[in-house]
Amino acid sequence: MIFKNIIFDLGVVVLNIDYNGPAKVLKHMGVENFDEYYSKAKQNSLFDNFEKGFISPDEFRKSLKENLGLKLSNSKIDSIWNAMILDFPKKRIELLIALKKHYKTYLLSNTNKIHYSCYTRQLKHDGLSWKDLFHKTFYSFKMGLRKPDHLIYKQALNDAQITASESLFIDDLLINIEAAKACGLKTIWLKEGMEITDIFEKDAKTGTLKPNFDLIC
């Protein structure tokens, strides 16, 4: 089984995420029902539309304040929303840099403009850029599409000028994995407790980092 390309999800796979971060902050402010609007498993149309770039950050902030009955500044809303963003573990970054030497590597993320600005600043603070980690990046808010829509995988493959049969896709959500498989990609589902650093090993003869083929489906 030979791969030329590896496509990574961002949250959990590369970037540590606390999906409950905003809910925790809001709970201290007396808002108890945020998880009815947003969680790892589900989210309402406001968040879907924001991740597809259908609404602007200002429209998102305004709707969030109205839905939750909050009278806060835009910067405070951003701070609450960015409580979801944690850190880029060094060992994952080192792995991505190493893999980029042997494969064409890509990022395909469901994300939004506020979060994008936050973790991109964090990456720059660490002295890195996206070009250090990936040959090309794809973000839902720029593409007008979200995983698991099959079209987002097909569009990313087409824009990168790569084929599904030569590409491995890694994500922590099974629904995204199943969609990728339906589009012809080979996949590794990064289940809870797994690390991307655990699924690659160095070939003794060539020194090339290779995925654990037993995990591929």
N, C-alpha and C positions, 0 to 999 in steps of 0.2 A: 504494500500500500504506500504510494508515493504522493506527497503533498508538495505543492509549490507555494501555496498561499494559506495563511491563517487569519481568520477574522474573529476578533474579540469583542465581546460585550464590555461595557465599562463598569457599571455599578456592581459591587461584590466581586467581580472577576478581577478588575484592576484597581478600582477605587473602593475603599471601605465606605459603606453606606449604613446609616441608621434610619431606616424607613419611619421609625417612630419618633425621630428627633423633633420634628415640628409639633407633633401631638404632645410630647412631653413639655415643651416650652409653653404651649397654649394652655395646657392643663394648669400650670402654675398661675396662669392669668385668668382662670375660671372658665375656660372653654373646654368642655368635656367631650364634645362629639366630633372632633376633627377626623377620627378614624372612620367615621361614616362616609366621609368625603374622599379620603385617601388612605391607602395602605399598600403593602407590597402585592397583595392579591388582587386588589381592585382599586379603581378610581373613577370619579364621575367625569362628565363631559368637559367640565372646566379644565381639568388637568390634561385630559386627552387633547383638547384643542390647543392648549398651551404647548404641549410637547410636539404638536404638528406644526406649530408656528402660525396657527390660524388666528390667534389673538396676540396682542403685544404685551410686554411686561406691565405696562401701565393698566391695560384692560384686565389683566390677570390680578394685579394688586387690588384694583377697584372691586372686582367681583368677589375676591376672597374676603375683603373687609365687609362687604355687604352681606355675604352668606353667613359669616361668623359674628356679625354685629360688632366689629372692631373699629375703633377710632384711633388709628395709629399712622405714623409717618410711613412713607414708602420704604425708607431705609430700614425701619423696624420690621416691616413685612418681609423684606429681603433677608434680614437676619434670622427671622423665625423659619422661613422657607429653607434657608441654607443650613439650618441645624441638622439637616439630613446628610450633609457632606462631611466626611471625616478626613481620612488621609490616604496617601499613596504609599503603601508599604515598600520599603527599599528593595526587598528581595524580589518583588514583582516587577519593579522598574528595571532592575538588573537583568531579569529574565527576558523582558521585552527587548531590551537593547541587544542582548545576545541572540535572540531569535531573529531579529531584523537582519542579522548578518547572513542568515541561512535561508530565509523565506521572505516573500512579499507579505508584509503584515498590515492589517487593517483594523480599524475600530468602527463598530456599528452600534450606535447607542440611541435608546429612547431617552431624550433629555430635553431640557428647555433652556431658554436664553439666560435666565437668572442663575441657574445652577452652572451652566457652561462658563459664565464669567467668573464665578466663584472658584471652581476647580482649575480653570486655566491660569488664574492668578496664582493659585497655590503651586501649580507645576512650575511656573516661571520663578516663583520664590525659591524653589529647589534647584534653580539653574537649568531647567529643562524646557523643551518645547515639544509639541506633538510630533514634529518631524524627527525628533530623536527616538521616538518610540514606534511610529507607524509610517508606512509609505503613504497612506492616505486615510483620512478620517471621514466618517459619515454620521450625521446627527439628524435625528428625526425632525427637529424644529426647522432645519434648513431644507429638508427633503419633502416636507408636507405629508409624511407617512410615518407610521409607527409599526414596530414589530408587535404582533406576529403577522401583519399584512404581508402576503407573499410578494407583493410588488416592491416592497422596500429591499428585500434580498436581491430580487432580479435587477433592480435599478443599481444597487451597489456593485453587483457583479459586472454589469454592463459598463458603468462608469470607470471601474477599475480595470476593465478589459481582461478579466480573468474568467475561468470556467468553474462551474459548481463542482464538477467531478474531481478537480485538482485542488479543492479548497476545503479546509477544516474550519468549522464554526464552533465557538465556545461561548456558552451562556449559562446563567444560573437558573433561568426559568424554563420549565419543561415545555410550556406552551410555545415559547420562542424556538426551542430545539425542534419540536415536532414540525413547525412551519418551515424551518430551514431544511429539514430532511425532505419535506414535500417538494422543495425547490431543487433537490438533487445534491445538496451539500452533505458532506460527512460531518458528524457532530460529536461533541463531548458535552454532556450535561454536567456542569459543575455543581454537584449536590452539596447540601449544607455540610459544613465541616471540611470540604475539600479545598485545596489551594492549587492555583495554576502552576506553582513551583513544584508540586508533587506529581504532575502528569507529564512532565518532560524529563528525559534522561539523555545523557551524552552517549553517542555511539562510540564503542571502544576503538573501532578501526578508523573511522572518519573524523571523529570529534564533533559531528553534527548533532544538535539537539533534536531528538525525535519524541513524538507523543507516545504515550502508552497505548498501543493498538488495542489492548483488551477493553479500553474505555470507549472506543469509537463505535458509533452506531449510525 
